[in-house]
Amino acid sequence: MRRRPLPSVREEGQSNPTCHTWRSLCENEWAIYALVASVGALTYANSLNGEFVHDDIPAIVTNGDVTGENSVLRVFKNDFWGTPMSDPNSHKSYRPLTTLSFRLNYTLCGVTAWWWHACNVCLHAACCALVARTGAAVARLQRPFAALAALLFAVHPVHTEAVAGVVGRADVLACVFFLSSLLLYHGSSGRHRVWSSVVLAALSMLAKETGLTVLLFNIAFDLHRCWGTITKSSATKWRWKGDNVWSRVGKGLGALTLLVAVRLALLQGSLPAFSPQDNPPAFHPSFAVRIMTFCYLAAFNWWLLLCPWTLSHDWQMGSVPLITSGWDPRNLVTCAAIITLVALSYRCIVDLELQRHTPLVVGLMLLVIPYLPASNLLVTVGFVVAERVLYIPSVGSVLITVYGVQLMWKRGSGGRRMLVLGIAVLVASGAARSYLRNRDWRTRETLLRADLAVLPHNAKLHYNFANFLKDVEQQENAIRHYKEALKLWPSYASAHNNLGTLVLASGRAEHHFLQALKYNRDHVNAHYNLAKLYRKKNRIAESLKMLERCISLEPRFVQAHLELLLVTPEEERRGILERLLELEPRNWEHYHLYGNWYKGRGLWPLSLQYYLKSIRISLKQIRENERSALPPLRAACLVLRSAGQRARLLQLLTRWQGAGGGAAAAARRRAAAAAWRLRSELAGRAAKYARAPLVTSTCLHHSQLEVTPEAYKQNNVRQNTRTISYKVHSAPVVRVTDKKLENKVLSNGCQKNFNSNKKLSISAQYKPIHNKSESGLKQKSCPLHKKKKIKEPESFTSFMSDHLIKTY
């Protein structure tokens, strides 16, 4: 059974002058796509100068999957925040496609936020063009009104969190694949369009979990489109192959089941853990309270799509109070939303055979189906209201709105001018509100201040703003906002913990840490901070207990292991150091600590190995800041100097000099290496001259040596080959190399033994003469010139390879 082909899009007649401009513009579809994409990009152009704010920091700046610290394979094993999916503390948000796009951004442009925002704006522009195509090809809006729907989507202020916040790319990227899958399934007639749409749906799911709902939309809308054919043909048979409705629905259901199973398997047996601060209604014991609150939240989200004036990036902790009574006036809003939804659904069902309201059907499906995973009605999520999750449902909202405009336009020309004016005001106000909201997202401070002005009773906003003030060292204001957060939410454990770190001097820190543990027994940071406080108070046993509890809660908490080193005896620290190297094998500080431990125990060769490993890692990771390599370098130099390894010390400094870095750092390294080289050279020369034998008399004082040149020339050794050279340092030196003279001296029994390979130096201030040992006089011992035996320095046994440092 083949699906009924789409009817052609009807245009307005020539007698309608108002639509003449629209028709001339809409003759070319690409002109519409370019127009709406340009409007979408220009609306969010002022967000390009924004910084990384809010969730951008943990998801991008400190995420090893994005910065390249982890391998690409780890991206498919970790959640969106860089935590392994097998970890019980994982958020379980599996979005590897978005993380890979972040990693590509980091590879191409580093942490320059401008390019990250530009990528978001480009994706939003692509979504605007896809909305225009969806409105015309799937919803069957007339082309000018499909363009109007895309314009309203382009300037919608509720999109600021998804577009101006870099982390919101997950929703924008999922929407790109969502609409592409929808268009491929319903707007094309390819042979393999069903499987192609399934692939795009899987990509949308890998960008964000809500993207999987496109398969549900495709199945539901396909049944709606073919309902008349299904009811009229009673002899319809099931066929897997072929382009019939049951084949498409079967393939879609099979793919949906498979993808849902895969997504559940990725949870690895545990659901994400949320707290009452994240989603208070989900933890209320009363089922009636939960249902009334969740239904009101759905109506409230719909109201944000219709009137996006009150916007905030965080709606938690008292922003939306619980509905605990049936007489709460907010239940009227819930009833109004339910009545409207039922009335629209009834109109779609009544006209199911004729299908006269296809835009309404598409709009309702796009409004409801993508919102279901975030509604808290099926699964519990970690928020009550989040503007970013409304990015895809907003497509359905604008389609319904524009379809109403299209119906009013067809009724007559009496109110068309007012309708055009109203549409212009709506588009302009949306663009202006988006422009102003983008300015709020520029920095962390502007965002928090703007949202506090809107939701002053939000405890989490006060907490986050206090964290910002703490970071900029405005301690008094930070304490004030922490206290305000505790006033609004007394059981806020994190606020107690952070406040305790600021009131250490007042003695109230221990109270706040204990209060944090009272409201959250598994608060890791509170255990760690309390352990540090006990150590400073010399309460070692209590500090050790807190650290053990902290590590049991978070085995990979590096700071807790470092603190444990300070309260553990020296001989028991080796296991902790091994654990630190296991947790962070590329952290040079851990190798430095291990080297210090070996040095303290007298194992200098092993300590030197860890120092050199620390230097290699430091220079490899931080080329622009060589100061990080100085502590292990200094420690290694001290070990080599203590061991007498001056040659290796010079080699270490020379290789460190060529290890890279800036010009200033290289100049400092060259100066240090030159100083060490000069010092070593001078020390070597001094040792050489101290060991060199001197030709001196053993029987006469030096003052008695007076020989004339004539007597020197009459010497009987003149007949032999003789070389006399004068080498000038501070004074000329006479070098005697006559081999016969040397043999004659040895035969006369001189006390000094001359080696044939050594040269004898005589100070030039004495005239060259022969001593009495050469003239046959009896050699006597002179007490003034008894030679002291020079003890050779003990050589240090080499315990290392000559290759001290491997440069990178």
PEPEGI-V38860 format. One record per residue. N is the residue number from 1. PHI is phi in whole degrees, 0 to 359 (none if undefined). OMEGA is omega as a letter, one per 20 degrees, with the letter a starting at -180 (NA if undefined). BURIAL is + if it has 24 or more other C-alpha atoms within 12 Angstrom, else -. Layout:
n-><N:N>
phi-><PHI:PHI>
omega-><OMEGA:OMEGA>
burial-><BURIAL:BURIAL>
//
This chain:
n-><1:2:3:4:5:6:7:8:9:10:11:12:13:14:15:16:17:18:19:20:21:22:23:24:25:26:27:28:29:30:31:32:33:34:35:36:37:38:39:40:41:42:43:44:45:46:47:48:49:50:51:52:53:54:55:56:57:58:59:60:61:62:63:64:65:66:67:68:69:70:71:72:73:74:75:76:77:78:79:80:81:82:83:84:85:86:87:88:89:90:91:92:93:94:95:96:97:98:99:100:101:102:103:104:105:106:107:108:109:110:111:112:113:114:115:116:117:118:119:120:121:122:123:124:125:126:127:128:129:130:131:132:133:134:135:136:137:138:139:140:141:142:143:144:145:146:147:148:149:150:151:152:153:154:155:156:157:158:159:160:161:162:163:164:165:166:167:168:169:170:171:172:173:174:175:176:177:178:179:180:181:182:183:184:185:186:187:188:189:190:191:192:193:194:195:196:197:198:199:200:201:202:203:204:205:206:207:208:209:210:211:212:213:214:215:216:217:218:219:220:221:222:223:224:225:226:227:228:229:230:231:232:233:234:235:236:237:238:239:240:241:242:243:244:245:246:247:248:249:250:251:252:253:254:255:256:257:258:259:260:261:262:263:264:265:266:267:268:269:270:271:272:273:274:275:276:277:278:279:280:281:282:283:284:285:286:287:288:289:290:291:292:293:294:295:296:297:298:299:300:301:302:303:304:305:306:307:308:309:310:311:312:313:314:315:316:317:318:319:320:321:322:323:324:325:326:327:328:329:330:331:332:333:334:335:336:337:338:339:340:341:342:343:344:345:346:347:348:349:350:351:352:353:354:355:356:357:358:359:360:361:362:363:364:365:366:367:368:369:370:371:372:373:374:375:376:377:378:379:380:381:382:383:384:385:386:387:388:389:390:391:392:393:394:395:396:397:398:399:400:401:402:403:404:405:406:407:408:409:410:411:412:413:414:415:416:417:418:419:420:421:422:423:424:425:426:427:428:429:430:431:432:433:434:435:436:437:438:439:440:441:442:443:444:445:446:447:448:449:450:451:452:453:454:455:456:457:458:459:460:461:462:463:464:465:466:467:468:469:470:471:472:473:474:475:476:477:478:479:480:481:482:483:484:485:486:487:488:489:490:491:492:493:494:495:496:497:498:499:500:501:502:503:504:505:506:507:508:509:510:511:512:513:514:515:516:517:518:519:520:521:522:523:524:525:526:527:528:529:530:531:532:533:534:535:536:537:538:539:540:541:542:543:544:545:546:547:548:549:550:551:552:553:554:555:556:557:558:559:560:561:562:563:564:565:566:567:568:569:570:571:572:573:574:575:576:577:578:579:580:581:582:583:584:585:586:587:588:589:590:591:592:593:594:595:596:597:598:599:600:601:602:603:604:605:606:607:608:609:610:611:612:613:614:615:616:617:618:619:620:621:622:623:624:625:626:627:628:629:630:631:632:633:634:635:636:637:638:639:640:641:642:643:644:645:646:647:648:649:650:651:652:653:654:655:656:657:658:659:660:661:662:663:664:665:666:667:668:669:670:671:672:673:674:675:676:677:678:679:680:681:682:683:684:685:686:687:688:689:690:691:692:693:694:695:696:697:698:699:700:701:702:703:704:705:706:707:708:709:710:711:712:713:714:715:716:717:718:719:720:721:722:723:724:725:726:727:728:729:730:731:732:733:734:735:736:737:738:739:740:741:742:743:744:745:746:747:748:749:750:751:752:753:754:755:756:757:758:759:760:761:762:763:764:765:766:767:768:769:770:771:772:773:774:775:776:777:778:779:780:781:782:783:784:785:786:787:788:789:790:791:792:793:794:795:796:797:798:799:800:801:802:803:804:805:806:807:808>
phi-><none:271:284:296:294:291:288:291:284:278:253:286:290:292:285:264:288:292:272:296:293:299:295:295:285:271:297:250:296:293:294:296:298:294:295:290:294:293:296:298:291:292:298:254:294:284:274:293:272:286:260:279:229:56:285:297:294:289:277:234:296:255:264:295:292:271:281:91:293:257:288:296:296:293:299:274:251:254:277:296:259:91:266:303:297:283:288:299:273:292:285:65:270:261:222:294:294:294:296:295:294:296:296:296:301:294:293:278:225:65:256:286:295:302:290:295:293:298:296:297:295:296:295:295:298:296:297:299:295:292:295:299:293:296:298:275:273:254:283:62:286:296:303:299:283:295:295:296:299:293:295:297:293:295:254:295:292:291:275:298:293:285:263:286:270:297:297:296:301:303:288:292:294:297:294:300:288:300:292:294:296:298:291:291:284:252:251:224:232:292:289:249:291:293:291:295:293:294:297:295:295:295:295:297:293:286:277:199:300:294:296:294:292:295:294:296:296:299:293:295:288:294:295:296:296:259:298:297:292:293:286:280:261:280:262:292:248:283:222:289:271:107:256:241:296:290:296:294:294:297:296:295:294:297:294:297:297:296:293:295:296:296:294:292:294:292:292:56:84:219:271:297:262:245:247:299:292:286:216:302:298:293:256:282:291:274:294:296:295:296:294:298:290:294:295:295:296:296:295:294:295:296:295:297:287:276:222:278:261:268:237:205:276:215:248:268:53:88:295:238:298:293:264:257:222:289:270:295:299:291:296:295:296:298:296:298:293:294:297:297:296:293:295:294:294:298:297:292:289:298:266:296:290:277:54:273:237:300:301:292:297:297:298:295:296:289:283:266:297:293:276:303:297:262:275:69:275:261:225:276:246:267:203:259:222:217:295:294:285:270:297:285:300:295:298:295:297:289:295:295:298:290:296:297:297:297:295:293:295:286:287:160:265:297:251:289:295:294:293:297:297:296:294:297:296:296:293:295:293:296:294:294:294:294:299:292:291:299:294:294:275:290:226:296:292:296:293:292:294:295:285:293:293:275:234:291:264:270:294:290:296:297:296:294:293:295:298:297:296:294:293:266:65:256:294:296:294:295:299:297:285:298:294:294:297:290:293:282:218:300:266:282:295:294:293:300:297:292:295:297:289:263:245:297:290:277:83:264:295:300:299:290:296:292:294:298:288:294:272:212:294:255:284:294:295:294:299:295:295:292:296:296:295:294:295:294:271:63:261:294:297:291:297:297:295:295:292:296:293:297:289:293:283:224:297:260:281:294:298:293:294:295:292:294:299:284:251:256:302:302:286:254:274:297:297:292:295:297:294:296:294:289:287:228:289:247:258:293:295:293:294:296:296:295:297:297:295:295:295:297:266:83:266:294:301:292:297:295:299:288:297:293:296:296:295:300:296:296:290:286:274:236:290:277:225:285:296:294:275:293:301:293:295:297:296:295:296:295:295:295:293:295:275:79:271:288:295:291:297:295:295:299:293:294:289:296:297:264:279:108:118:284:293:296:294:295:296:296:293:296:296:295:294:296:296:294:295:296:296:295:294:295:295:293:295:298:293:293:291:291:271:289:286:252:276:228:280:257:234:238:282:297:289:271:278:219:230:281:297:296:294:294:288:278:296:289:272:294:292:274:289:223:233:244:237:247:247:263:243:271:209:298:232:261:250:255:233:286:287:293:298:297:293:294:296:295:291:280:79:297:292:269:269:256:267:294:269:255:254:257:246:235:298:285:287:258:286:293:223:264:275:287:291:278:267:88:284:285:282:240:272:249:293:286:236:287:283:272:285:275:278:292:293:292:281:273:292:291:236:224:288:293:274:284:226:264:281:242>
omega-><a:a:r:a:r:r:r:r:a:r:r:a:a:a:a:a:a:a:a:a:r:a:r:r:a:r:r:a:a:r:r:a:r:a:a:r:r:r:r:r:a:r:a:a:a:r:a:a:a:r:r:a:r:a:r:a:a:a:a:a:a:a:a:r:a:a:r:r:r:r:r:r:r:r:a:r:a:r:a:a:r:r:r:a:r:a:r:r:a:r:r:r:a:a:a:a:r:r:r:r:r:a:r:r:a:r:a:a:r:a:r:a:a:a:r:r:r:r:r:a:r:r:r:r:r:r:r:r:r:r:r:r:r:r:a:a:a:a:r:r:r:a:r:a:r:r:r:r:r:r:r:r:a:a:a:a:a:a:a:r:a:a:a:r:a:r:r:r:r:a:a:r:r:r:r:a:r:a:r:r:r:a:a:a:a:a:r:a:r:a:a:a:a:a:r:r:r:r:r:r:r:r:r:r:r:r:r:a:a:r:r:a:r:r:r:r:a:a:a:a:r:r:r:a:a:a:a:r:a:a:a:a:a:a:a:a:r:r:r:r:a:a:r:a:a:r:a:r:r:r:r:r:r:r:r:r:a:a:r:r:r:a:r:r:r:r:r:r:a:r:r:a:r:a:r:r:a:a:a:a:a:a:r:a:a:r:a:r:r:a:a:a:a:r:r:r:r:r:r:r:r:r:r:r:a:a:a:a:r:a:r:r:a:a:a:r:r:r:r:a:r:r:a:a:r:r:r:a:r:r:r:r:r:r:r:r:a:r:r:a:r:a:r:r:r:r:r:a:a:a:a:a:a:r:r:a:r:r:r:r:r:a:r:r:r:r:a:a:r:a:a:a:a:a:a:r:r:r:r:r:a:r:r:r:r:a:a:a:r:a:r:r:r:r:r:r:a:r:r:a:a:r:r:r:r:r:r:r:a:a:r:a:a:a:a:r:r:r:r:r:r:r:r:r:a:r:a:r:r:r:r:r:r:r:r:a:r:r:r:a:a:a:r:a:a:r:a:a:r:a:r:r:a:a:a:a:r:a:a:r:r:r:a:r:r:r:r:r:r:a:r:r:r:a:a:r:r:r:a:a:r:r:r:r:r:r:r:a:a:a:a:a:a:r:r:a:a:r:r:r:a:a:r:a:a:a:a:a:a:r:a:r:r:r:r:r:r:a:r:a:a:a:a:a:r:r:a:a:r:r:r:r:r:r:r:r:r:r:a:a:r:r:r:r:r:a:r:r:r:a:r:r:a:a:a:a:a:a:r:r:r:r:r:r:a:a:a:r:a:a:a:a:a:r:r:r:r:r:r:r:r:a:a:a:a:r:a:a:a:r:r:r:r:r:r:r:r:r:r:r:r:r:a:r:r:r:r:r:r:r:a:r:r:r:a:a:a:a:r:a:a:a:a:a:a:a:r:r:a:a:r:r:r:r:r:r:r:r:r:r:r:r:a:a:a:r:r:r:r:r:r:a:r:r:r:r:a:a:r:r:a:a:a:r:r:r:r:r:r:r:r:r:r:r:r:r:r:a:r:r:r:r:r:r:r:r:r:r:r:a:a:r:r:r:a:r:r:a:a:r:a:a:a:a:r:r:a:r:r:r:r:a:a:a:a:r:r:a:a:r:a:r:r:a:r:r:a:r:r:r:a:a:r:a:a:a:a:a:r:r:r:r:r:r:r:r:r:r:r:a:a:r:a:r:a:a:a:r:a:a:r:r:a:r:r:r:a:r:r:r:a:r:r:a:r:r:a:a:r:r:a:a:a:a:r:a:r:a:a:a:r:r:r:r:a:a:a:r:a:r:r:a:a:a:r:a:a:NA>
burial-><-:-:+:-:-:-:-:-:-:-:+:-:-:-:-:-:-:-:+:-:-:+:+:-:-:+:-:-:+:-:-:+:+:+:+:+:+:+:+:+:+:+:+:+:+:+:+:+:+:+:+:+:+:+:+:+:-:-:+:+:+:-:+:+:+:+:+:+:+:-:-:-:-:+:+:+:+:+:+:+:+:+:+:+:+:+:+:-:+:+:+:+:+:+:+:+:+:+:+:+:+:+:+:-:+:+:-:-:-:-:+:-:+:+:+:+:+:+:+:+:+:+:+:+:+:+:+:+:+:+:+:+:+:+:+:+:+:+:+:+:+:+:+:+:+:+:+:+:+:+:+:+:+:+:+:+:+:+:+:+:+:+:+:+:+:+:+:+:+:+:+:+:+:+:+:+:+:+:+:+:+:+:+:+:+:+:+:-:-:-:-:-:+:+:+:+:+:+:+:+:+:+:+:+:+:+:+:+:+:+:+:+:+:+:+:+:+:+:+:+:+:+:+:+:+:+:+:-:+:+:-:-:-:-:-:-:-:-:-:-:-:-:+:+:+:+:+:+:+:+:+:+:+:-:+:+:-:-:+:+:-:-:+:-:-:+:+:-:-:-:+:+:-:-:+:+:+:+:+:+:+:+:+:-:-:-:-:-:+:+:+:+:+:+:+:+:+:+:+:+:+:+:+:+:+:+:-:+:-:+:+:+:+:+:+:+:+:+:+:+:+:+:+:-:-:-:-:-:-:+:+:-:-:+:-:-:+:-:-:-:+:-:-:+:-:-:-:+:-:-:-:+:-:-:+:-:+:+:+:+:+:+:+:+:+:+:+:+:+:+:+:+:+:+:+:+:-:-:-:+:+:+:+:+:+:+:+:+:+:+:+:+:+:+:+:+:+:+:+:+:+:+:+:+:+:+:-:-:+:-:-:-:-:-:-:-:-:-:+:-:-:-:+:-:-:+:+:-:-:+:+:+:+:+:+:+:+:+:+:+:+:+:+:+:+:+:+:+:+:+:+:+:-:-:+:+:+:+:+:+:+:+:+:+:+:+:+:+:+:-:-:-:-:-:-:-:-:+:+:+:+:+:+:+:+:+:-:+:+:+:+:+:+:+:+:+:+:+:+:+:+:+:+:+:-:-:-:-:+:+:+:+:+:+:+:+:+:-:+:+:-:+:+:+:+:+:+:+:+:+:+:+:+:+:+:-:-:-:-:+:-:-:+:+:+:+:+:+:+:+:+:-:-:+:-:-:+:+:+:+:+:+:+:+:+:+:+:+:-:-:-:-:+:+:-:+:+:-:+:+:+:-:-:-:-:+:+:+:+:+:+:+:+:+:+:+:+:+:+:-:-:-:-:+:+:+:+:+:+:+:+:+:+:+:+:+:+:+:+:+:-:-:+:-:-:+:-:+:+:+:+:+:+:+:+:+:+:+:+:+:-:-:+:-:+:+:+:+:+:+:+:+:+:+:+:+:+:+:+:+:+:-:-:-:+:+:-:-:+:-:-:-:+:-:-:+:-:-:-:-:-:-:-:-:-:-:-:-:-:-:-:-:-:+:+:+:+:+:+:-:-:-:-:-:-:-:-:-:-:-:-:-:-:-:-:-:+:-:-:-:-:-:-:-:-:-:-:-:-:-:-:-:+:+:-:+:+:+:-:-:+:+:-:-:+:-:-:-:-:+:-:+:-:+:-:-:-:-:-:+:+:+:+:-:-:-:-:+:+:+:+:+:+:+:-:-:-:-:-:-:-:-:-:-:-:-:-:-:-:-:-:-:-:-:-:-:-:-:-:-:-:-:-:+:+:-:+:->
//
